[in-house]
Amino acid sequence: MSNPLCVLAFSGGLDTSFCVLHLRERGFDVATVTVNTGGFDAAEVERIEAAARRLGVTQHRTIDARQELWDDYLSYLLAGNVLRGQLYPLSVSAERVCQAKRVAQVANELGASAIAHGSTGAGNDQVRFDVAFRALCPGKQLITPIRELQLSREDETRWLAERGVIIPAKTTAYSVNEGMWGTSVGGKETHDSWQHLPESAYPGGAISADLPPKTIVLGFERGCPVALDGAAIGAVAIVEALNALGDQYGIGRGIHLGDTILGIKGRVGFSAPAAHLLIQAHRELEKLVLSGKQLFWKESLGNLYGSLLHEGHYFDPIGRDLEAFLASSQATVTGEVRMTLYPRVAQVEGVRSAYSLMQSKVASYGEGAKAWTGEEARGYCKLFGVGQQVALSARSARDWRVCGALSRSGEW
C-alpha cells in the first residue's frame, strides 16, 4: 500500500527543507512545488531542484509564474496605484497568493491527501497560505510543521544535521525576500520603530550621490506599461528592467510600519524600484485622462483591493468586482510619461495622451477662459457658495462649536 501524498510549497531554504524530511518521517510521500514569482534566477532554480532531489521527494515542479503574477495580481495593484500606508507596494502579499494558488492547483491535480507550507506562526504568510489552501483544497489535510513544532532555526539545523543534511548558515544579518514587485528586508532595525536600515542592507547597497540624472519614457496602453524608451516590450520585461535601473539609483527604498493580519504592528524594509516608478508614472497619467470623481473612487476601491490581497482575502467574490471596476477605469489610460531618475528619487517631468482632459482651447488655469465669459464665471461662483451661506446664516455666528471655521476667540 502506497504512502499518502503531501504537496509542499518549497523554497529550498532551511524551513522547507526541514518540512520535507519531517513529512517523510510522518509517513508521507512528498511532492515539492517551487513557484518562481521573480525571486529566483536560473542558477537558483537549479539549486532548489537539486536540493529537493537530495531530500528524497517523489517529484518536484518549478513553475514560472511571473507573467501570471503580473496578469492576475500586479496589473490590478498598478491600476489602483496601491501603496499600503501610502508607502509600501505590497511586494510580498501578491506573490504569496499567487504561489499558494499554484501549489493548490498541483495538489488537486495530483490527488494529494495533504498540502503543506513552511511558514512560522508569527507572520502574515501563514494566514495567506492557510486561507488560500482551505479555499482551494477544502478536503485536504493542512500541515504546517514549523508552526506546529515551534522549533527555532538552530533546532531545525541540528535536526537536519543529525540526518545528514547540512544547510549552510546565513552569512548576513538580514532576511531578504526577493520578488518581481519588490524585495523585503528584515533585521534587528525593523524590530524597533526608531531605527533605520543601513544602505548596505538593500539590494544594490550604498548609492553614489554623483550618479548623473537618467531620463526615461514609459508608454502605457489601457493602464498597462507597454514600452520603455520607445521599445515595445512586455510588462514583465519592463518591470525587470526598471528594477535593475532603479536599484542603481536607490529608487523605491523605505521602511513600512503598519498593521499586520495578526492585529499587531509590524515593520519591514523594502526596495521596490519598478513598483514605485510605475505607480508614480501611472498616477500622473491618470490625473491627465480621468475625471476627478473617477480618481477619488478609484483610490478608495484600489486601497480596498490592496487590503484584500494583503490580508489573504483575495478569493472573496468582491475581489472580482473590484478587478472589473479597476479594469474599466483604465480604458483611457493610454499615453506616455517622461521621468528623470536622480539618486534616491524620481520625478515626473511630462505626460501626454490622446485622451487628455487638459485642453487649452477650453481654458488655461490661472490665465484665461475661452468656453465661458467673466459674467458666467461670476454667476457660477455665486451659486457655488450658496449652500455654505445658507448653512451659516441658520446657525449662530458666535457658536464656534457648531461653526468649526471660527477661531477659538469667536472671530472669523
Summary of the structure (lengths in Angstrom):
residues: 412
radius of gyration: 26.1
end to end distance: 86.8
largest distance: 90.9
contacts: 1278
relative contact order: 0.11
helix: 42%
strand: 20%
